[in-house]
């Protein structure tokens, strides 16, 4: 069970630490004080920086951009979907090697890092003919497990690259990443919780004696 969490450079938190966490925790505060951001940080931490979980949070935040692209000049435009990652970083303007960090000391020596770094050799994307000069590095415990995602100069990443580790599946952007991929822990925002969402996770909900009636 998670007892404490340190959050660095993530959204509204420059350097934040919370301890004394229990099985059930109540967060109270003014609007825009960081309650949702704290829950997102816990979600990313316990899921060990899995890119699918990051995509799910970006989608819930509405940080999805649609642009038209062309395979050939004579072809009709087709939508291409991107995630905007600049808002992940404290101050909304990440610099070179800006690093988001989640760590816990009391329960286990685990650290998750999300780093925006410069590519040694910028890459030209054939579909868009736009150069990706940066990459997003999602790293667990320094080098134990690492994902690399190309980043455009305006801090956009193609949604299909982030939604599935290994980038072997294309995400259309027409709906949220499916719940079947999110099977370790759940982040359930009340503002977009539908009956379909509830039915997808119902079998994973455990009722205690106090609320089973």
SVG drawing of the C-alpha trace seen along z (x, -y; Angstrom):
<svg xmlns="http://www.w3.org/2000/svg" viewBox="-28 -29 51 38">
<polyline fill="none" stroke="black" stroke-width="0.4" points="0.0,0.0 1.2,-3.5 2.2,-5.4 3.8,-8.5 4.5,-10.2 6.8,-12.9 5.8,-14.8 8.2,-17.0 7.5,-19.2 4.1,-17.7 1.3,-20.2 0.7,-22.5 3.2,-20.9 6.8,-22.1 8.0,-20.0 5.2,-18.4 5.3,-15.6 2.5,-13.9 2.7,-11.2 0.4,-9.4 -1.6,-7.9 -4.0,-5.1 -6.4,-2.6 -9.0,-5.4 -8.0,-9.0 -10.2,-12.2 -8.9,-15.1 -10.5,-18.5 -9.5,-21.8 -10.5,-24.8 -10.9,-24.4 -7.7,-24.2 -5.6,-23.5 -4.3,-20.2 -6.6,-17.5 -7.0,-15.9 -3.3,-16.3 -2.4,-14.5 -4.8,-11.6 -3.2,-11.5 0.3,-11.3 -0.7,-8.4 -2.3,-6.7 0.9,-7.1 3.1,-6.0 1.3,-2.8 1.1,-1.9 4.8,-2.5 4.7,-5.1 2.8,-2.9 2.3,-5.0 -1.3,-3.8 -2.1,-5.3 -0.6,-8.6 -2.6,-8.6 -5.8,-7.9 -5.1,-11.0 -4.3,-13.3 -7.6,-12.2 -9.6,-12.8 -8.1,-16.3 -9.1,-17.1 -5.5,-17.6 -6.1,-16.0 -5.6,-17.9 -7.0,-17.0 -5.3,-18.1 -5.9,-17.1 -3.1,-15.4 -2.6,-14.3 -1.0,-11.1 -0.8,-12.6 -1.7,-16.1 -4.6,-14.6 -6.0,-12.7 -8.8,-14.0 -7.6,-15.1 -7.9,-12.6 -7.8,-13.5 -4.6,-12.9 -4.7,-13.0 -2.1,-14.3 -1.6,-14.8 -0.3,-18.1 2.3,-17.3 3.5,-20.8 0.8,-21.0 2.1,-18.0 5.1,-20.0 5.1,-22.6 4.7,-26.1 3.3,-24.6 6.6,-25.4 9.1,-22.6 12.7,-23.4 15.4,-21.0 15.6,-17.9 12.6,-19.0 11.9,-16.0 8.7,-14.9 9.4,-12.6 7.2,-10.5 8.8,-8.6 8.0,-7.0 10.4,-6.2 8.4,-4.6 7.0,-1.6 9.3,-0.8 12.3,-2.4 10.4,-3.1 10.8,-6.1 9.0,-7.0 10.4,-9.8 9.0,-11.5 11.7,-13.5 11.5,-15.8 14.9,-15.7 16.5,-16.6 17.1,-14.0 20.7,-13.8 19.4,-13.4 16.0,-15.0 13.8,-12.7 11.6,-13.6 8.2,-12.0 7.1,-10.7 3.3,-11.1 3.5,-14.7 6.9,-15.8 7.6,-17.5 10.7,-17.1 10.5,-15.7 13.5,-17.4 12.6,-16.0 11.6,-12.8 9.6,-12.0 11.3,-9.4 9.2,-7.5 11.5,-5.6 11.1,-3.3 13.9,-3.2 16.5,-4.9 17.0,-2.2 14.9,0.8 12.2,0.1 12.2,-2.8 9.8,-4.0 10.8,-6.6 8.2,-8.7 9.0,-11.2 7.9,-14.8 7.2,-17.6 8.6,-21.1 5.2,-22.3 5.2,-19.6 2.7,-17.4 3.0,-13.6 0.9,-11.4 -1.7,-9.7 -1.0,-6.3 2.6,-6.4 1.6,-6.9 -1.5,-4.8 0.2,-1.4 3.7,-0.5 5.9,0.5 3.8,-1.7 2.6,1.4 -1.1,0.4 -2.7,-2.7 -5.1,-4.6 -7.8,-6.3 -8.6,-9.0 -12.3,-8.5 -12.8,-7.3 -11.0,-6.9 -8.3,-4.2 -10.3,-1.0 -10.6,0.0 -9.4,3.5 -5.9,2.1 -6.1,0.5 -6.2,3.5 -3.9,2.7 -5.5,-0.3 -8.3,-2.7 -8.6,-6.4 -12.4,-7.2 -13.2,-10.9 -16.8,-11.7 -17.2,-14.2 -17.2,-11.6 -18.2,-8.4 -20.8,-6.7 -22.9,-3.5 -20.6,-1.9 -17.5,-2.9 -19.1,-1.5 -20.1,1.8 -16.5,2.2 -15.0,2.0 -17.8,3.5 -16.3,6.9 -13.1,5.3 -15.0,3.4 -14.7,4.9 -17.5,4.1 -16.7,4.1 -19.3,5.2 -20.1,1.5 -21.3,0.6 -22.4,4.0 -26.0,3.4"/>
</svg>
